[in-house]
Amino acid sequence: MKNNRRFWIVNDDVEKYINQSLPKSSDWLLPLEKYAILHNIPIMGKETKALIQLLGKLYKPVKILEIGSAIGYSALCFSEFLPTNGFIESIEIDYDLVKLARENIKKNKKEHQITIIAGDAIDVLANIQKKYDMIFIDAAKGQYEKYFNECLRLINHGGLIISDNVLYRGMVAKGDIIPRRQKVLVNKLDSYIKSVMNNKQFNSSLLSIGDGVLLSYRKDINE
Ligand SMILES: C[S@@+](CC[C@H](N)C(=O)[O-])C[C@H]1O[C@@H](n2cnc3c(N)ncnc32)[C@H](O)[C@@H]1O
């Protein structure tokens, strides 16, 4: 995240007001936020973080899977609501970021709860055999549909899949008036949103928070 003004997909004043009203992050997360800004590394926005932390406190997921770790910031944020028996597994393709994320996790003494898995999410997901209570999708936007299809097998009934950045700077809502070079990605995200929203195994809600967050609750077997 270059800074908190990255997306502005809703009214500027409202977005600015919401951002300013959010409390400062915990002291131990601030150096990671500074590092991300300094090195232009995209991390979860402030409003998205507040939303997921609230959901985490209400929902109390024990087993969390993340697709796209970057420097480990979001995984460390999730550890704030993780119960003592909980764990987070996070997949990252960029080996420099894998190293950095592992260092940040070690520095903050969270190795017992957070594991960074190095590799391409598509390959890693195909080999996972366990199930999770919450899955956070935050990697290559053009691959969201493939990730979600793998997640169908990995998410518990009653579990939650959160897809970040699905409105892609508001472009997904703009139909034809988008630059040609963004078109393929925008069309993929549009079709991803539609397919998830119409998937009867889930109750989904699309929120204009941050860069667009899609929440998908996997219904119980008898729902
Ligand atoms: C938006 S960043 C993740 C930010 C992180 N979740 C946070 O909020 O702190 C997206 C990350 O996904 C990683 N990524 C992209 N394609 C991937 C793939 N195919 N498999 C695994 N990770 C991938 C990128 O290297 C990048 O670090």
The ligand as an SDF file (V2000), in Angstrom:
LIG
                    3D

 27 29  0  0  0  0  0  0  0  0999 V2000
   -1.6620   -7.6160   -2.1330 C   0  0  0  0  0  0  0  0  0  0  0  0
   -0.2440   -8.5430   -1.7760 S   0  0  0  0  0  0  0  0  0  0  0  0
   -0.6630   -9.3740   -0.2780 C   0  0  0  0  0  0  0  0  0  0  0  0
   -0.7690   -8.4540    0.8680 C   0  0  0  0  0  0  0  0  0  0  0  0
   -0.9480   -9.1280    2.2030 C   0  0  0  0  0  0  0  0  0  0  0  0
   -2.0560  -10.0510    2.1970 N   0  0  0  0  0  0  0  0  0  0  0  0
   -1.2110   -8.0620    3.2480 C   0  0  0  0  0  0  0  0  0  0  0  0
   -2.3520   -7.5460    3.2770 O   0  0  0  0  0  0  0  0  0  0  0  0
   -0.2990   -7.7580    4.0220 O   0  0  0  0  0  0  0  0  0  0  0  0
   -0.3490   -9.8450   -2.9220 C   0  0  0  0  0  0  0  0  0  0  0  0
    0.7340  -10.8650   -2.7720 C   0  0  0  0  0  0  0  0  0  0  0  0
    0.3800  -12.0220   -3.5240 O   0  0  0  0  0  0  0  0  0  0  0  0
    1.5630  -12.5940   -4.0310 C   0  0  0  0  0  0  0  0  0  0  0  0
    1.1920  -13.4530   -5.1620 N   0  0  0  0  0  0  0  0  0  0  0  0
    0.8840  -13.0900   -6.4380 C   0  0  0  0  0  0  0  0  0  0  0  0
    0.6280  -14.1740   -7.1830 N   0  0  0  0  0  0  0  0  0  0  0  0
    0.7500  -15.2340   -6.3760 C   0  0  0  0  0  0  0  0  0  0  0  0
    0.6270  -16.6360   -6.5680 C   0  0  0  0  0  0  0  0  0  0  0  0
    0.2920  -17.1270   -7.7650 N   0  0  0  0  0  0  0  0  0  0  0  0
    0.8280  -17.4540   -5.5200 N   0  0  0  0  0  0  0  0  0  0  0  0
    1.1530  -16.9530   -4.3030 C   0  0  0  0  0  0  0  0  0  0  0  0
    1.3090  -15.6360   -4.0570 N   0  0  0  0  0  0  0  0  0  0  0  0
    1.1170  -14.7850   -5.0820 C   0  0  0  0  0  0  0  0  0  0  0  0
    2.3990  -11.3790   -4.4340 C   0  0  0  0  0  0  0  0  0  0  0  0
    3.7790  -11.7220   -4.5420 O   0  0  0  0  0  0  0  0  0  0  0  0
    2.0930  -10.4020   -3.3120 C   0  0  0  0  0  0  0  0  0  0  0  0
    3.0390  -10.4740   -2.2900 O   0  0  0  0  0  0  0  0  0  0  0  0
  1  2  1  0
  2  3  1  0
  2 10  1  0
  3  4  1  0
  4  5  1  0
  5  6  1  0
  5  7  1  0
  7  8  2  0
  7  9  1  0
 10 11  1  0
 11 12  1  0
 11 26  1  0
 12 13  1  0
 13 14  1  0
 13 24  1  0
 14 15  1  0
 14 23  1  0
 15 16  2  0
 16 17  1  0
 17 18  1  0
 17 23  2  0
 18 19  1  0
 18 20  2  0
 20 21  1  0
 21 22  2  0
 22 23  1  0
 24 25  1  0
 24 26  1  0
 26 27  1  0
M  CHG  2   2   1   9  -1
M  END
$$$$
